[in-house]
Amino acid sequence: MKKSFHESLVLGGSRGLGQSLFQKLSQQHKCVALSRSTDPKLDLTQSDSMQIFKNAVQENSFSHIFYVAGGGPHGAFFDKPLHSHKWAFELNYFKPVEIAYYLKSILFKGVFVYIGSAIAETYSSSQSSSYSLSKKSAVKTLLSLSERDLKVRVFSPPYMNTSLLPPKAWPRLENPELIIEPNMVAKVLIEWILDSLNESLDPTKTFDPRHFDWLQSFTYNLPNRKDY
Ligand SMILES: NC(=O)c1ccc[n+]([C@@H]2O[C@H](COP(=O)([O-])OP(=O)(O)OC[C@H]3O[C@@H](n4cnc5c(N)ncnc54)[C@H](OP(=O)(O)O)[C@@H]3O)[C@@H](O)[C@H]2O)c1
């Protein structure tokens, strides 16, 4: 029998990819979105965030938890304050890892989906080093976990037309055709999760844009990419 979604939680579901995902999933089943602008409010970098997250998990029966929230300072490393780099690591690395610990401890039977970044995992960036390194570290850590302990999937999208992509980012300035609308990515994400759970697409746990011809050119074929 095909596996499907039952109830989902989208962490960072108020804007961008998370909002598109939330809107699509809500059409099919119960979906909860949490972020700094929802009620209840969840700031994943604050000390009360684990308790708010645990409450949501205990009050629902989530089959899928999507960690979509992400961010970090854009600019040369020393031009940005140290606390902004710490913030990026807290949001992109430490919180999803802490959530993984918790989900393992309660023997969570659903799927924990982390949104990586195909660009950050493929290219170096002097303008978003803490963002890129924290995303890459989280992906490496989560993919190293045993499937027996926790079912994790990592989905790494290419450039998307959201507020996270700065106005002076290279694709906005020189290659806007490389930027995909988040609702297209949300559609692929839902299809991929279902396919990967049914193991008809790829036995590995990483989303690889090369499986989708039209996405491949958006991610891996960037010979003239500039680091700004
Ligand atoms: N845009 C791209 O080009 C791109 C490319 C590859 C990967 N990604 C990844 O895709 C994911 C979604 O990015 P996006 O482009 O959709 O970003 P976005 O438009 O900036 O949206 C980010 C979402 O995360 C939430 N969020 C941010 N900080 C938070 C915090 N401290 N606590 C709770 N929620 C928080 C925001 O909601 P509130 O403001 O309401 O808190 C918002 O819903 C991220 O993981 C990003 O790294 C993006």
PDBQT file of the ligand as one rigid body, heavy atoms in Angstrom, charges set to zero:
ROOT
HETATM    1  N1  LIG A 301      15.730  30.952  -1.133  1.00  0.00    +0.000 N 
HETATM    2  C1  LIG A 301      16.710  30.206  -1.620  1.00  0.00    +0.000 C 
HETATM    3  O1  LIG A 301      17.339  30.560  -2.657  1.00  0.00    +0.000 OA
HETATM    4  C2  LIG A 301      17.085  28.917  -0.969  1.00  0.00    +0.000 A 
HETATM    5  C3  LIG A 301      17.928  28.056  -1.663  1.00  0.00    +0.000 A 
HETATM    6  C4  LIG A 301      18.264  26.816  -1.092  1.00  0.00    +0.000 A 
HETATM    7  C5  LIG A 301      17.756  26.479   0.145  1.00  0.00    +0.000 A 
HETATM    8  N2  LIG A 301      16.951  27.338   0.826  1.00  0.00    +0.000 N 
HETATM    9  C6  LIG A 301      16.444  26.895   2.122  1.00  0.00    +0.000 C 
HETATM   10  O2  LIG A 301      15.044  26.770   2.011  1.00  0.00    +0.000 OA
HETATM   11  C7  LIG A 301      14.437  26.976   3.296  1.00  0.00    +0.000 C 
HETATM   12  C8  LIG A 301      13.316  27.992   3.145  1.00  0.00    +0.000 C 
HETATM   13  O3  LIG A 301      13.895  29.213   2.735  1.00  0.00    +0.000 OA
HETATM   14  P1  LIG A 301      13.062  30.396   2.088  1.00  0.00    +0.000 P 
HETATM   15  O4  LIG A 301      13.857  30.853   0.956  1.00  0.00    +0.000 OA
HETATM   16  O5  LIG A 301      11.648  29.979   1.910  1.00  0.00    +0.000 OA
HETATM   17  O6  LIG A 301      13.191  31.469   3.259  1.00  0.00    +0.000 OA
HETATM   18  P2  LIG A 301      12.251  32.686   3.721  1.00  0.00    +0.000 P 
HETATM   19  O7  LIG A 301      11.351  33.120   2.637  1.00  0.00    +0.000 OA
HETATM   20  O8  LIG A 301      13.174  33.670   4.343  1.00  0.00    +0.000 OA
HETATM   21  O9  LIG A 301      11.349  32.007   4.855  1.00  0.00    +0.000 OA
HETATM   22  C9  LIG A 301      11.952  31.537   6.011  1.00  0.00    +0.000 C 
HETATM   23  C10 LIG A 301      10.905  30.951   6.928  1.00  0.00    +0.000 C 
HETATM   24  O10 LIG A 301      11.565  30.567   8.137  1.00  0.00    +0.000 OA
HETATM   25  C11 LIG A 301      10.940  31.233   9.236  1.00  0.00    +0.000 C 
HETATM   26  N3  LIG A 301      11.951  31.573  10.215  1.00  0.00    +0.000 N 
HETATM   27  C12 LIG A 301      13.076  32.307  10.033  1.00  0.00    +0.000 A 
HETATM   28  N4  LIG A 301      13.737  32.428  11.191  1.00  0.00    +0.000 NA
HETATM   29  C13 LIG A 301      13.014  31.758  12.124  1.00  0.00    +0.000 A 
HETATM   30  C14 LIG A 301      13.171  31.528  13.515  1.00  0.00    +0.000 A 
HETATM   31  N5  LIG A 301      14.200  32.039  14.211  1.00  0.00    +0.000 N 
HETATM   32  N6  LIG A 301      12.245  30.779  14.160  1.00  0.00    +0.000 NA
HETATM   33  C15 LIG A 301      11.179  30.278  13.483  1.00  0.00    +0.000 A 
HETATM   34  N7  LIG A 301      10.971  30.459  12.171  1.00  0.00    +0.000 NA
HETATM   35  C16 LIG A 301      11.885  31.191  11.504  1.00  0.00    +0.000 A 
HETATM   36  C17 LIG A 301      10.270  32.462   8.632  1.00  0.00    +0.000 C 
HETATM   37  O11 LIG A 301       9.112  32.847   9.354  1.00  0.00    +0.000 OA
HETATM   38  P3  LIG A 301       9.039  34.058  10.408  1.00  0.00    +0.000 P 
HETATM   39  O12 LIG A 301       9.767  35.225   9.820  1.00  0.00    +0.000 OA
HETATM   40  O13 LIG A 301       7.587  34.249  10.592  1.00  0.00    +0.000 OA
HETATM   41  O14 LIG A 301       9.700  33.539  11.622  1.00  0.00    +0.000 OA
HETATM   42  C18 LIG A 301       9.817  31.928   7.280  1.00  0.00    +0.000 C 
HETATM   43  O15 LIG A 301       8.586  31.251   7.385  1.00  0.00    +0.000 OA
HETATM   44  C19 LIG A 301      15.570  27.422   4.228  1.00  0.00    +0.000 C 
HETATM   45  O16 LIG A 301      15.980  26.338   4.988  1.00  0.00    +0.000 OA
HETATM   46  C20 LIG A 301      16.675  27.850   3.275  1.00  0.00    +0.000 C 
HETATM   47  O17 LIG A 301      17.948  27.658   3.858  1.00  0.00    +0.000 OA
HETATM   48  C21 LIG A 301      16.592  28.544   0.292  1.00  0.00    +0.000 A 
ENDROOT
TORSDOF 0
